């Protein structure tokens, strides 16, 4: 049977496709901005006949309607990485949070530690050879299609065709729903915050010509890029590719010419940003999406010489412990790939693992550098994994430094109004440990 016949026979409506979903099933949709809105909405319309349907998701950047109170009991949002529209649901106990490294998610799905009855993916129309393109979400799309009992694909002409390991043959998909709609977008993030600019400048002093970079989205990554226009031959090996990198690519600063692997390719596992970004990556041979168990494999990351991994934090204590996914005991975001990249950079030849954060929160009233973490606070990155910590007040290199020296270095990059208090509080605490 030729692929066109297969496709026609499996073509249906969203309303009919979601009828295969039963109470208690576990669904994994395409990740982040690739979540198929039309199919999800058709599923939610069946809420009265469904109970305890699990929706497992990574970073939520969409509407997350299933996280609203009216869907409690019908749908359970289980998240690896919270966003603004499902944070309240998870924190209230209506949903669940799963702490897991981004790298490990495909393995957990393949080994059924994470159940996947139904994969709901977004894709392009098939090409002349019968392959759809998974577009902006590669990360774990392949493994959910291979593992799920049923795969439903929303075929969307607005999905860009992205190069890399992004093809799926129509014979691997059970139902096709043709429906064109705008993808989720992340608005351009401003980079004119003066604190972010100071942090960005400090980090830029650690970046050399020929380095390979990993960074995410946000005011600090954007600010860093402003100070890199005089660099040469930078490469990218990262999780997410976003609008902020385009000016450096167009200027020739990012060309991947010195990369030790995947030379002249930008390696990423998913893409999110504006419609202009999605148009930019469409059939762009420089952009190469790979599954997350490749991009975030510590050994692969470490194979990039001069790897610079830049990750954010909410809080750092004076021993160097990093909190990036919670505020106290309350989950705020997720583990993601922070430790994957920090360890990869640590093992890279001339690599530099960097943690960046503003020195204060709440308009300067709270120090993000703390003497010790509050009881019960989960540690995202352990103290032995931390090298550089950067704030607007400077850079602390903790690598090879004992505890008391670390405390002194971190005090120096804390906000000045908190330094004396932090030093006293820490050394009182440290003295008690020895008693």
C-alpha positions in Angstrom: 0.0 0.0 0.0 1.5 3.4 -1.0 1.8 6.2 1.6 -0.9 8.3 0.0 -3.5 5.6 0.5 -2.4 5.1 4.1 -2.7 8.8 4.8 -6.2 9.1 3.2 -7.5 6.0 5.1 -6.3 7.4 8.4 -7.5 11.0 7.9 -10.3 12.0 10.3 -11.6 14.8 12.5 -10.3 15.7 15.9 -13.7 14.8 17.4 -13.6 11.3 16.0 -9.8 10.8 16.7 -10.1 11.6 20.4 -12.9 9.0 20.9 -10.3 6.4 21.2 -9.1 7.9 24.5 -10.5 6.2 27.6 -10.6 7.1 31.3 -7.3 6.5 33.0 -5.3 6.8 29.8 -2.0 8.6 29.8 -1.4 11.2 27.0 1.9 12.9 26.1 1.5 15.8 23.7 4.2 17.4 21.6 6.4 19.6 23.8 6.3 23.4 24.5 5.1 25.6 21.6 4.3 22.5 19.5 1.4 21.4 21.6 -1.5 20.6 19.3 -4.2 23.0 20.4 -7.1 21.8 18.2 -6.8 18.1 19.2 -6.4 19.1 22.9 -9.6 21.2 22.7 -11.5 18.3 21.1 -10.4 16.1 23.9 -11.5 18.6 26.6 -14.9 18.7 25.0 -15.3 15.0 26.1 -14.6 15.8 29.8 -18.0 14.5 31.0 -17.4 11.0 29.8 -13.7 10.9 30.9 -12.1 10.5 34.4 -8.5 10.6 35.5 -7.0 11.1 32.0 -3.3 12.0 32.6 -1.7 14.6 30.5 2.1 14.4 30.8 4.0 17.5 29.6 7.3 19.2 29.7 7.7 23.0 29.6 4.2 24.5 29.4 4.1 27.6 27.3 0.5 27.3 26.2 -2.9 27.9 27.5 -3.1 24.7 29.5 -6.9 24.7 29.7 -6.9 21.2 31.3 -5.2 22.8 34.3 -8.3 24.9 35.1 -10.4 23.9 38.2 -13.4 22.9 36.1 -11.4 19.9 34.7 -10.4 18.6 38.1 -11.0 14.8 38.2 -11.4 14.6 34.5 -7.8 15.4 33.6 -4.7 15.3 35.7 -1.9 17.6 34.5 1.5 15.9 35.3 4.3 18.3 34.5 8.1 18.1 34.3 8.4 21.8 34.0 5.8 24.3 35.2 4.7 27.4 33.3 2.5 30.3 34.3 -0.7 28.6 33.1 -0.3 25.3 35.0 1.7 26.5 38.0 -1.3 27.1 40.3 -2.8 23.7 39.3 0.4 21.8 40.3 1.0 23.9 43.4 -2.6 23.3 44.6 -2.4 19.6 44.3 -4.9 19.3 41.4 -2.0 18.3 39.2 1.4 16.6 39.9 5.1 17.6 39.4 7.7 15.1 38.3 11.3 16.0 39.1 13.4 14.5 36.2 16.3 15.5 34.1 15.3 16.5 30.6 17.8 14.0 29.2 16.1 11.1 31.1 12.6 11.7 29.9 12.8 9.6 26.8 14.3 6.7 28.7 11.5 6.9 31.3 8.9 6.8 28.5 10.6 3.9 26.7 10.9 1.9 29.9 7.3 2.7 30.9 8.3 4.5 34.0 6.3 7.2 32.4 3.2 5.7 30.8 2.2 6.7 27.3 -1.0 5.3 25.9 -1.6 8.1 23.4 0.9 10.4 21.7 -0.6 13.7 20.4 1.8 15.4 18.1 1.9 18.4 15.7 3.5 18.0 12.3 3.7 19.3 8.8 1.8 17.8 5.8 3.6 14.8 4.4 6.4 15.3 1.8 6.6 13.6 -1.6 8.1 10.5 0.1 5.4 10.2 2.7 7.2 11.7 5.7 5.7 14.3 8.0 8.1 16.7 9.8 7.7 17.0 13.6 8.7 20.7 13.3 9.7 22.7 16.3 9.5 19.9 18.9 12.0 17.1 18.4 13.1 16.3 22.0 10.9 13.3 22.9 8.5 13.2 19.9 10.2 10.1 18.3 10.0 8.1 21.5 6.3 8.9 22.2 5.4 7.8 18.7 7.3 4.6 19.0 6.0 3.8 22.5 2.3 4.9 22.4 -0.5 2.5 21.6 -2.1 5.2 19.5 -0.6 8.3 17.8 -2.8 11.2 16.7 -1.2 13.8 14.6 -2.5 17.3 13.9 -1.3 18.2 10.4 -0.7 22.0 10.4 0.5 23.9 7.4 1.8 26.6 9.8 4.4 24.2 11.3 7.8 24.8 9.8 9.9 22.0 8.3 12.9 21.9 10.5 16.1 20.0 9.6 17.6 17.2 11.7 16.1 14.0 13.1 12.6 15.3 12.5 10.9 12.9 10.0 8.1 10.4 10.7 6.6 8.1 8.1 2.8 8.3 7.8 2.7 4.5 8.4 3.8 5.2 12.0 0.8 7.4 12.8 -2.7 6.1 13.5 -4.9 9.2 12.9 -4.3 12.4 11.0 -6.3 15.5 11.7 -5.8 18.3 9.2 -6.2 21.7 11.0 -4.2 24.8 10.5 -3.7 27.2 13.4 -1.1 29.5 14.8 1.6 27.9 16.9 2.1 29.1 20.5 4.5 32.0 20.5 6.9 33.5 23.1 7.0 37.3 22.7 10.4 38.9 22.2 12.0 39.4 25.6 13.4 42.8 26.3 17.1 43.0 27.1 17.3 46.6 28.5 17.1 45.7 32.2 20.2 47.3 33.8 20.8 44.4 36.2 20.5 41.8 33.4 22.9 43.9 31.3 25.5 43.9 34.1 25.2 40.2 34.5 25.3 39.7 30.8 28.5 41.8 30.5 30.1 39.8 33.4 29.3 36.5 31.7 30.6 37.8 28.3 34.0 38.2 29.8 34.1 34.4 30.3 33.3 33.7 26.6 36.1 33.4 24.1 36.3 33.2 20.3 35.5 29.7 19.1 33.4 28.7 22.2 30.3 26.6 21.9 27.4 28.0 23.9 24.3 26.7 25.7 21.8 29.2 27.0 18.1 29.5 27.4 15.6 32.4 27.0 15.1 35.3 29.3 16.5 38.8 30.1 19.9 37.5 31.1 20.6 35.4 28.0 19.4 38.3 25.8 21.7 40.7 27.6 24.7 38.4 27.2 24.2 38.4 23.4 24.5 42.2 23.3 28.1 41.8 24.4 29.1 39.1 21.9 29.1 41.0 18.6 32.9 41.3 18.8 33.4 37.6 19.2 34.3 35.2 16.4 33.4 31.6 15.4 30.9 30.9 18.2 29.0 27.6 18.1 25.7 26.6 19.6 24.8 23.3 21.3 21.7 23.9 23.4 18.2 22.8 24.4 16.1 25.6 23.0 16.8 27.8 19.9 15.0 31.1 20.1 14.9 34.6 18.5 17.7 36.0 20.6 20.3 34.1 18.7 19.3 35.2 15.2 21.2 38.5 15.1 24.4 36.7 16.0 23.9 34.1 13.3 23.1 36.8 10.7 26.1 38.8 11.7 28.3 35.7 11.3 29.4 35.7 14.9 27.7 32.3 15.3 28.9 30.1 12.5 30.0 26.9 14.2 33.3 27.0 12.4 35.3 25.9 15.4 32.9 23.3 16.8 34.6 20.0 17.4 31.4 18.0 16.6 28.5 19.0 14.4 30.7 21.5 12.7 28.8 24.6 11.3 25.5 23.3 12.7 23.3 24.8 15.4 22.3 21.9 17.5 19.0 22.2 19.5 16.2 19.9 20.7 13.2 22.3 20.5 12.4 25.8 19.2 10.1 28.4 20.6 9.7 32.1 20.0 7.9 34.4 17.6 6.4 33.6 14.2 9.4 35.3 12.6 11.6 32.6 14.3 9.5 29.8 12.9 9.8 31.3 9.5 13.6 31.6 10.0 14.1 27.9 10.9 11.9 26.6 8.0 14.1 24.5 5.8 17.2 26.2 7.3 20.0 23.7 6.9 22.1 25.3 9.6 19.5 24.5 12.3 19.6 20.8 13.3 17.1 19.4 15.8 18.1 16.2 17.7 16.3 14.2 20.3 16.9 15.4 23.9 18.7 12.2 24.8 21.3 13.3 22.3 21.5 17.1 22.9 21.5 16.7 26.7 23.7 13.6 26.9 26.6 14.6 29.1 29.1 12.7 26.9 27.9 14.5 23.8 28.0 17.9 25.4 31.5 17.2 26.7 32.6 16.3 23.2 32.2 20.0 22.3 35.6 21.5 23.3 35.3 25.0 24.9 31.7 24.3 26.0 30.1 27.2 27.9 26.9 26.3 29.7 24.9 29.2 31.1 22.0 28.4 33.4 19.9 30.5 35.8 19.0 30.1 39.4 16.5 31.4 42.0 18.9 31.0 44.9 22.4 30.0 45.7 23.7 29.2 49.2 27.2 30.0 50.4 28.3 26.4 50.0 27.4 26.7 46.3 24.1 24.7 46.3 21.8 25.9 43.5 18.0 26.1 43.7 16.5 26.7 40.3 13.1 25.0 40.3 11.4 25.9 43.6 10.9 28.7 46.1 11.3 27.1 49.5 9.4 23.8 49.3 7.0 25.2 46.6 7.7 24.0 43.0 8.1 27.0 40.6 9.4 25.6 37.3 11.3 22.3 36.8 14.7 20.6 36.7 15.1 20.7 33.0 18.6 20.2 31.6 20.6 22.4 34.0 22.7 19.6 35.4 23.0 17.9 32.1 24.8 20.9 30.6 26.7 21.9 33.7 28.3 18.5 33.9 28.8 18.4 30.2 30.6 21.7 30.3 32.7 20.6 33.3 33.9 17.6 31.4 34.5 19.5 28.2 38.1 20.5 27.3 38.4 24.1 28.5 34.7 24.1 29.4 33.0 26.6 31.7 29.8 25.8 33.6 28.1 29.1 34.7 25.2 29.8 37.0 23.7 33.3 36.6 21.3 35.1 38.8 20.4 38.6 40.0 21.8 39.3 43.5 18.4 40.2 44.9 14.6 39.7 44.5 11.5 41.8 45.3 13.1 45.1 44.4 16.2 44.5 46.4 14.5 43.5 49.6 15.7 39.8 49.5 19.1 38.4 48.8 19.3 35.5 46.4 22.7 34.6 47.8 21.8 33.0 51.2 23.7 31.7 54.1 21.9 28.4 54.0 18.8 27.0 52.3 15.5 26.8 54.2 14.6 23.3 55.5 13.0 21.2 52.8 14.2 23.2 49.9 15.1 20.9 47.0 18.6 21.3 45.6 18.6 21.5 41.8 22.4 21.4 41.3 24.7 20.1 44.0 27.6 22.2 45.3 30.2 19.9 43.7 28.8 20.6 40.3 29.1 24.4 40.5 32.0 26.3 39.1 31.2 29.9 38.2 28.4 31.9 39.8 27.7 35.3 38.3 25.6 38.3 39.6 25.6 41.9 38.6 28.3 42.4 41.2 30.9 40.1 39.7 32.0 36.5 39.2 32.8 33.9 41.8 34.8 30.9 40.7 34.1 28.1 43.2 35.9 25.3 41.4 38.5 23.8 43.7 37.6 26.0 46.6 36.8 24.8 50.1 33.6 25.8 51.9 34.8 28.8 53.8 36.6 30.3 50.8 33.4 29.7 48.7 31.4 31.6 51.3 33.8 34.6 51.1 33.7 34.6 47.3 29.9 34.4 47.2 29.7 37.2 49.8 31.7 39.4 47.4 29.1 39.1 44.6 26.1 39.4 46.9 24.3 42.8 47.1 26.4 45.1 49.4 23.6 45.7 51.9 23.4 42.0 52.7 27.1 41.1 52.8 27.8 41.6 56.5 24.7 39.8 57.6 25.4 36.9 55.2 28.9 36.5 56.4 27.9 36.5 60.1 24.9 34.2 59.5 27.0 31.7 57.5 29.9 31.5 59.9 27.5 31.1 62.8 25.9 28.3 60.9 29.2 26.8 59.9 30.4 26.8 63.5 27.4 24.9 64.6 28.1 22.2 62.0 31.4 21.5 63.6 30.1 21.3 67.1 
